[in-house]
Amino acid sequence: MANKRMTFLKKLLEFSGLHPDRVRTRWVSSAEAVEFVHEVSEFVEDIKKLGPNPLKAKTKEAAY
């Protein structure tokens, strides 16, 4: 069920103008601290590569 929801969410993000890679799921046990740090660090790097949220700029333009 979670995979189905993530697929739908990614399509919704893309439709909204956001890259679908801005969201992901990964199951990590609380006992896997090293794996958790790795996953979060990797995700942050991927988001940085995508650049700023494009909707933020559109929202600021619409406000003026």
Legacy VTK file of the C-alpha trace (Angstrom):
# vtk DataFile Version 3.0
C-alpha trace
ASCII
DATASET POLYDATA
POINTS 64 float
0.000 0.000 0.000
2.833 2.420 0.812
4.432 1.885 -2.611
1.137 2.644 -4.307
0.760 5.865 -2.324
4.338 6.925 -3.080
3.786 6.343 -6.791
0.674 8.505 -6.650
2.467 11.193 -4.603
5.359 11.344 -7.071
2.912 11.781 -9.963
1.116 14.502 -8.011
4.380 16.314 -7.296
5.361 16.169 -10.954
1.941 17.493 -11.977
2.404 20.335 -9.476
5.741 21.307 -10.967
8.041 19.601 -8.484
10.592 16.937 -9.298
9.353 13.550 -8.021
12.763 12.848 -6.468
11.989 15.441 -3.787
10.290 12.657 -1.822
11.363 9.120 -1.016
10.760 6.398 1.516
13.266 4.092 3.112
12.657 1.803 6.042
15.492 1.951 8.564
15.437 0.357 11.991
16.161 2.526 15.018
19.084 0.164 15.638
20.648 1.195 12.308
21.928 4.650 13.203
24.752 4.556 10.667
22.358 3.558 7.874
19.937 6.327 8.912
22.674 8.977 8.784
23.772 7.692 5.382
20.228 7.813 3.967
19.537 11.315 5.259
22.895 12.628 4.028
22.336 11.105 0.593
18.820 12.562 0.405
20.055 16.037 1.369
22.730 15.883 -1.347
20.157 14.794 -3.925
17.842 17.660 -2.958
20.715 20.144 -3.204
21.414 18.877 -6.737
17.784 19.527 -7.664
18.145 23.119 -6.517
15.686 25.394 -4.754
11.995 24.688 -4.636
10.658 26.092 -7.939
7.251 26.761 -6.421
8.738 29.179 -3.891
9.853 31.505 -6.673
6.424 31.310 -8.341
4.718 32.100 -5.037
6.908 35.173 -4.506
6.243 36.383 -8.065
2.496 35.961 -7.613
2.570 37.955 -4.369
3.954 41.042 -6.108
LINES 1 65
64 0 1 2 3 4 5 6 7 8 9 10 11 12 13 14 15 16 17 18 19 20 21 22 23 24 25 26 27 28 29 30 31 32 33 34 35 36 37 38 39 40 41 42 43 44 45 46 47 48 49 50 51 52 53 54 55 56 57 58 59 60 61 62 63
